[in-house]
Amino acid sequence: MQLTEDTARKIKALRYDHKAEIIYCPLPLGSIYFSDELPDGLLPERVGDFIQVMRVLGIRVNLWNGLALSEEDRAIWEEASIRFSDWPIFKRLELTLEQRKAHEGVLEDVEAALASLNDATGNNE
């Protein structure tokens, strides 16, 4: 996981907040994350770091959905969990009922938007 030192330092400074807000993120994540999980200043200055952080969040979404991880994703997940063991991402490996509803709501919104786009362009595959 390649991150700038500044971003790595910011991730290490993040602390779990049980009252963190749910953030809806249809794109690029297609799910939710929480207000205590993303370091400030990634966009537009650190696009590469943003992509890496989104990848870790995306791996967690796959875990929430019960999907098997690829070897590459498993390696990234393990590296991140060792390097940033206190990152709040690793404190939310299971969703509460409210969080699950929010996650599924984003999935439904993304599916509806894609269906609408397909209808508008005549792609009904």
N, C-alpha and C positions, 0 to 999 in steps of 0.2 A: 504494500500500500504506500504509494509515493505521495507524500504531502510536504508542503513547505513547513519549515520549522515554526513559523508564526501560527499556522493552522493547527499543527500538532500541539503547540502550547495552549491554544484556545480550547481544543478538545479536552486536554487534560484538566483544564480549569472548570469545565462544565460539571454541575452537580445535579443529582436527581432531585426533582421537586414533585412530590405526590400530588400537588395542585396544578401541575403544568397543563397548559391549554392544549387541546387537540387541534392540530393544524391540518386542514384539508389540502391535499396535494395531488390533484388529478394528473398533472404533468410536472415533472417526468415520472413521478413515483406511482401514480395510480392507487394511492392509499392515503394513509395518515402518517404523521409523525407528531412529536410533542415539542412544545416551545422551549424545553430545556435541553434539546438534543442537537441543535444545529448551531455551530459557532457563528458569530457575527462576521461580516465582511468578506464572505466567500464570493459573492457576485457584486459587481462584475470583475473585481480585481483578481480573483483566484478561481477561474473556471475549472481548471484541472482538479483543484482540491474539492470543489463543489461536486464534480462528477464522481470522485472517489467516495465522498460522504454519501451521495445518493446511492452509490453501488452497495454500500454497507446497509443502508436503510432498505434497499430493494431486496437484499438477501434476507433481512429480517421479515419482510413481507412474505417471501417464499416460505419461511419457517412458520409464520402465522397461518399460512394456507396449507400447511402440511405437505409441502413439496420437498422432494429430495434435492439436495444441493449437488451441483457439479463439483468435481475435485477442485477446480479453480475457485469457485465461490466458497467452498469449505476452507480452503487455504487462506483466502482473504478474511473470512469471518474469524478464523482462529488467530491470525496475526493481529487483527484489530482488537479482538477481545483480550489478548495478552498485552499489547502495547497501550491500550486505553481501557483498562479494566473497570474504571469508575465512570466511563461514558454512560450516560443515562439510557442509551440505546439497549445496553445489555441488562438493564433492570426491568425491561418490558418485553419479555420473551413470550408472555401469554397476555391475552386481551381480556379485560372485563367485558361484561355484556354491553355496556355503553360504548366502549371502545370498538368492540366487534361490530356493532350496528353502524358506527361512523365509518369504519373500514369498508364494510359491505356497501354502505351508501355511496362512497366514492367509486367503488367498482361499478355499481349500477349506473351512476352518472356518466362514467367513461363509456360504458357499453351503449347507453342511450345516445350519447353524442356521436359515437362511431356509427350507430345505426342511422341516425339522422343525416350524417355526412354521406353515408352510402346511398340513402334514399335520394338525397339532393343531387348526387353525381350519377345516379343510375346504376351503381354497383351493388347488386343485391346478392352477392355470393356468400 
